[in-house]
């Protein structure tokens, strides 16, 4: 066969003079304004002996055809035919010629490469140069030069001489009665010399009876004689000089083939395994891969499950499975490979009959000469209870307990799918409170929060059946009317909601009055997808607010003003990036144990020349949609790393990543470039992602995350607990940090459920050895609660808002060694 590879960089390896001559001839034939030189200017004329080394290929509708071959080429191909498809040649030569020609055509340049042909165990190296040219008869002709470069060598000899294992051949010496009694080393490699600790000259032709190496040990010679007498094979281990060597022996008549491997590290790992297994606080066992019987259990498993060790060793796995899970358990065992972790949660039975929910992790091991599996068990019974609460919070608004945007969108999609067969109408109502800002400004945010809860209660009372009400954020709510709704029914319902929401609220003895505005969109006329309906209902809401509020409006096709505003934002963003209007601010991260600033989160800011500071919430989604976030993200990474390199060596910088940046697939190179350019240690860079990253292309994104982790960069999950299935993501990737969302921190001092969630997340972090960081810390009470619940790190206005880079030094100086006291 022939294995061809591109020479790295320029073709700078030693070559025949023919190659540069042909390259110069190709460049000399290239005329101004033409992409390729003409065939007759390159391949005709004074080629001389070079013509014997050239095969002419014709590009015929994306297939290559052999047009002409020189004498050397015909000998090389072992074929003198012309005007045949390239595929008609032997596959090794056809592959080398085809790849070189294809690369030359793609680059429109001469393409040099090297090919190695292996025949009868001998390796021969060839220079290959493909020269693409125009043909005056139409199409493209490629002249491919081939010439032998270096002396051939034996592949097997090269492999055996370089392997780390020792390889020897021993000839049997027999006595007068024909009985084997000694051996002579007739062949060996350098690996054998190294492992036996003797120079090569002393090993060659040495008889084992002469002594001097471990092969001469009586027990080794006895095993070798046994192999010769039985004509079979053997494998055994020998301890020598604090080393463990494994010998494999095979007989070929009176010749023994002997391999020697150093298994010292393996034996030490086995000893470490025993130590880790026996003393591990996590329940662990080894079961027989064939019978599923328990082969060994550690003390933790005995204590946790309640079975005695003797009873455990008489049992099989099925006896700790509930009967209703026997089938999936058996299916999982049949599909397991050498390494596995739970693809789902399992239930196990303890000795007292109670059930626990567990995750299992295992790997195939050899145990006492048997094929087995080492299994570690994590009891997540209590964690699942906390997870259920977190899952509820992930789908519901933390303040009002209404469904959040994610659950709302899911239910809307379901309603649209169910409406398709009969083309039934689904209504989307976007509800926004009027004058809510005045309540916050006049009475403060706590009063505003109480008002939102009261509004949620009234909305909940007005929704029944398959309909759903959700809080999308702030004072924005939405309703799905899932049954077949007429415009009149939607209008009457919206009018009733406005009347209900506009009635006076009694909040702690204070009468509060707000109104409501509603935008309505109906499928399929106003949109066939959830995104279209929500967008168009939002446009209708904008019209209702513009008309003074307190009214409802249906979506109309002329409502394109929001779309125009979006287009204006896109144009402004592109101009802002070109004009350098973006800047980075930094918010400190405080380590509670050390009571000092441990890092800064970099936050992107846009200073518009006319509109002033524009909120990231306004421009980041637009930047993601138009793809600008990729370039913008590269700039943020570079700037943050350059700035962080100026800070003390123990202060980290955190950079947020958008899921869009992962789609470009060059994120790892961008991070490497930013670190190299700034000189910042990878250990000082944290990359923050949100769990929306896992909603698409999970495998590809996980691969990128693992590559980033291998660089030494830390990976943090932002806004933990606010999405769909945060805990499943923690099983998918070993995060270094999880950030507790500010929605849980906000009511920490007033709400026991928030305390329970923070406690669960902190405990989860400790169990998985993951740092926990709480966001949005604004009060000393919140700080005290977080410290008491074991949170590792905090950030928020209590310590500092995000500040420009120029103020970092002053912040570090101000906080010094006592961050909490400085706050």
Helices and strands as residue ranges (DSSP letters): E 2-6, H 17-28, H 39-43, G 48-53, E 54-60, E 63-69, H 71-77, E 84-85, G 86-88, H 91-107, E 111-119, E 122-134, E 140-154, H 155-162, E 166-174, E 180-188, H 190-196, H 200-203, G 208-210, G 214-216, H 218-230, E 233-240, E 243-252, E 255-262, H 264-279, E 284-288, E 294-297, H 299-305, H 309-312, G 317-320, G 323-325, H 326-335, E 339-341, E 346-349, E 355-367, E 370-379, H 381-395, H 405-419, E 427-434, H 436-443, H 445-462, E 468-473, E 476-481, H 487-502, E 505-507, E 510-512, E 515-522, H 530-546, E 552-554, H 561-579, E 582-591, E 596-608, E 612-614, H 616-625, H 628-644, E 652-656, H 659-663, H 667-678, G 682-684, E 685-689, G 691-695, H 698-710, E 714-720, H 726-732, E 737-740, H 742-746, H 752-768, E 771-774, H 780-788, E 793-794, E 803-804, G 805-807, H 808-815, H 819-822
